[in-house]
Amino acid sequence: YKGIKGIHHSYIEACQAESFGMDSDEDFISYSQISDYTDRKYQYSFETEEAVINAVRNQNTMLACSLIDIALEKNYDNKDKTLFQCMLYDIYTTLIKVSEEMEVSINQMPLISQAFTKNTLPELQEWFHGVVEGICNQKKNCDETKRQELYQDILVYIAENFKNPDLNITHIAMELQMSSIYMSSVFKKQTGRSILEVIRQMRVEHAKELLIQGMSVAEVSEAVGFRESSSFIRAFKNRYGVTPGQAKKLT
């Protein structure tokens, strides 16, 4: 078997092939005989594994831990301790697989050998709970970092392009190669404001500087990206409480 997904298959076959060989009088054991003999002997089905993966993927730690708890409870009294350890490897491999899928670093996961030192079922369950929670917390932190980076990218792009009258949410989303809905949602969560509000704010703040420099209202309106002077005047008054003309007189 190739890759991480095959670890538990290989380990089961190796352990049980050894047992099969010790009980056999044959000097030679064919692979077909081993394959027939090495059915999974503990209760951790592929359906359960997929359910654990889906739960962790959705960061539902309670469900993932509950599924693992049930699997451990069903097999804890297994007289074949080697086989039970194999099941621990199997569960651990499940968590490695979903970690890699979620792009979470497996280097921060505790080593499976630590699980073998647990003397009671509750201790073992608690250990796996910690692994699951660690994966989900890493994912949350990673997602938050990505949202912060996206927020900064949006701000930088607006600051560099707010004078463009064609600048809008769709334009920014295309440039940053992402969904406009997702981008707007992230920005709103980070700032409490919409992207269009920030574009207007940057435009009127720069407009105030240009008015102080002596430019006319019409010139400023065009320079900061407004297509119509009426829209500029309305946005400016909403921001400063006076019209651009009144502000110009005050300078």
Buried (B, 14 or more C-beta within 10 A) or exposed (E): EEEEEEBBBEBBBEBBBEBBBEEEEEEEEEEEBBEEBBEBBBBBEEEBBEBBBBBBBEBBBEBBBBBBBBBBEBBEEBEBEEBBBBBBBBBBBBBBBBBEEBEBEEEEBEEBEEBBEBEEEEEBBEBBBBBBBBBBBBBEEBEEEEBEEBBEBBBEBBEEBBBEEEBEBEBBBEEBEBEBEEBBEBBEEBBEEEBEBBBBBBBBBBBBEBBEEEBBBEEBBBBBBBEEBEEBBBBBBEBBEEBBEEBBEEE
